[in-house]
Amino acid sequence: AERAGGLALTPDLLGGADLSVSIREAPGKGFGAFATRPIGAHATVGDYTGELLSAARHKARYGGEREGWSDEDEAWLASRRARGVSATGDYVVRVHDDLFVDAEDPAVSSWCRFVNHDARPNLALKVLPKGVG
């Protein structure tokens, strides 16, 4: 992935679109997404994209042990290492009991991977089928 100041750029950021957000360092959290203009209530700000994982695959990859790993998981990890992409699980969002979105790999994710949680959140997750919304 292309980098700017240590930041791995996602495809949407590489395209140079005006996303009404700025990605910059967030003290104590790494990088974060910050609005560059007021965004109205209930507006859709972006799609949290990434690799879709079942609960079993999520647990196998990020559960701390390699129990349940397949040849596919080994190839996944080798690919990430070869491209300098971490495998921490820090960018995984649980959609429901058996669906997780892993946005750690910038090649398959969007800028939304930099949205941080807060004690007083001002964003909500809305789950839609791909292509809707």
Contacts in CASP RR format, 6 or more apart in sequence:
PFRMAT RR
TARGET T0000
AUTHOR 0000-0000-0000
METHOD contacts of the structure
MODEL  1
AERAGGLALTPDLLGGADLSVSIREAPGKGFGAFATRPIGAHATVGDYTG
ELLSAARHKARYGGEREGWSDEDEAWLASRRARGVSATGDYVVRVHDDLF
VDAEDPAVSSWCRFVNHDARPNLALKVLPKGVG
1 8 0 8 1.000
1 9 0 8 1.000
1 10 0 8 1.000
1 83 0 8 1.000
1 85 0 8 1.000
1 106 0 8 1.000
1 107 0 8 1.000
2 8 0 8 1.000
2 9 0 8 1.000
2 14 0 8 1.000
3 9 0 8 1.000
7 23 0 8 1.000
7 31 0 8 1.000
8 85 0 8 1.000
8 106 0 8 1.000
9 106 0 8 1.000
10 106 0 8 1.000
10 107 0 8 1.000
10 109 0 8 1.000
10 110 0 8 1.000
10 111 0 8 1.000
10 113 0 8 1.000
11 107 0 8 1.000
11 110 0 8 1.000
12 19 0 8 1.000
12 110 0 8 1.000
12 111 0 8 1.000
13 19 0 8 1.000
13 23 0 8 1.000
13 111 0 8 1.000
19 46 0 8 1.000
19 111 0 8 1.000
20 35 0 8 1.000
20 36 0 8 1.000
20 37 0 8 1.000
20 39 0 8 1.000
20 45 0 8 1.000
21 33 0 8 1.000
21 34 0 8 1.000
21 35 0 8 1.000
21 36 0 8 1.000
21 45 0 8 1.000
21 111 0 8 1.000
22 33 0 8 1.000
22 34 0 8 1.000
22 36 0 8 1.000
23 31 0 8 1.000
23 32 0 8 1.000
23 33 0 8 1.000
23 34 0 8 1.000
23 111 0 8 1.000
23 114 0 8 1.000
24 31 0 8 1.000
24 32 0 8 1.000
24 34 0 8 1.000
25 31 0 8 1.000
25 32 0 8 1.000
26 32 0 8 1.000
26 34 0 8 1.000
26 116 0 8 1.000
29 116 0 8 1.000
31 114 0 8 1.000
32 114 0 8 1.000
32 115 0 8 1.000
32 116 0 8 1.000
33 111 0 8 1.000
33 112 0 8 1.000
33 114 0 8 1.000
33 115 0 8 1.000
33 116 0 8 1.000
39 45 0 8 1.000
44 126 0 8 1.000
44 133 0 8 1.000
45 112 0 8 1.000
45 123 0 8 1.000
46 110 0 8 1.000
46 111 0 8 1.000
46 112 0 8 1.000
47 110 0 8 1.000
47 112 0 8 1.000
48 93 0 8 1.000
48 101 0 8 1.000
48 103 0 8 1.000
48 109 0 8 1.000
48 110 0 8 1.000
48 112 0 8 1.000
48 113 0 8 1.000
48 115 0 8 1.000
48 125 0 8 1.000
49 101 0 8 1.000
49 103 0 8 1.000
49 108 0 8 1.000
49 109 0 8 1.000
49 110 0 8 1.000
49 112 0 8 1.000
50 101 0 8 1.000
50 102 0 8 1.000
50 103 0 8 1.000
50 105 0 8 1.000
50 108 0 8 1.000
50 109 0 8 1.000
50 110 0 8 1.000
51 101 0 8 1.000
51 102 0 8 1.000
51 103 0 8 1.000
51 105 0 8 1.000
51 108 0 8 1.000
52 99 0 8 1.000
52 100 0 8 1.000
52 101 0 8 1.000
52 102 0 8 1.000
53 61 0 8 1.000
53 92 0 8 1.000
53 99 0 8 1.000
53 100 0 8 1.000
53 101 0 8 1.000
53 102 0 8 1.000
54 98 0 8 1.000
54 99 0 8 1.000
54 100 0 8 1.000
55 97 0 8 1.000
55 98 0 8 1.000
55 99 0 8 1.000
55 100 0 8 1.000
57 73 0 8 1.000
58 92 0 8 1.000
58 100 0 8 1.000
58 102 0 8 1.000
60 66 0 8 1.000
60 67 0 8 1.000
60 68 0 8 1.000
60 69 0 8 1.000
60 70 0 8 1.000
60 73 0 8 1.000
61 69 0 8 1.000
61 73 0 8 1.000
61 76 0 8 1.000
61 87 0 8 1.000
61 89 0 8 1.000
61 102 0 8 1.000
62 87 0 8 1.000
62 88 0 8 1.000
62 89 0 8 1.000
62 92 0 8 1.000
66 73 0 8 1.000
77 87 0 8 1.000
79 85 0 8 1.000
80 86 0 8 1.000
80 87 0 8 1.000
80 105 0 8 1.000
81 87 0 8 1.000
83 105 0 8 1.000
83 107 0 8 1.000
85 104 0 8 1.000
85 105 0 8 1.000
85 106 0 8 1.000
85 107 0 8 1.000
86 104 0 8 1.000
87 104 0 8 1.000
88 104 0 8 1.000
89 102 0 8 1.000
89 104 0 8 1.000
90 104 0 8 1.000
91 102 0 8 1.000
91 103 0 8 1.000
91 104 0 8 1.000
91 109 0 8 1.000
91 113 0 8 1.000
92 100 0 8 1.000
92 101 0 8 1.000
92 102 0 8 1.000
92 103 0 8 1.000
92 104 0 8 1.000
93 100 0 8 1.000
93 101 0 8 1.000
93 103 0 8 1.000
93 125 0 8 1.000
94 100 0 8 1.000
95 101 0 8 1.000
95 125 0 8 1.000
95 127 0 8 1.000
96 127 0 8 1.000
103 109 0 8 1.000
103 110 0 8 1.000
103 112 0 8 1.000
103 113 0 8 1.000
104 113 0 8 1.000
106 113 0 8 1.000
115 123 0 8 1.000
END
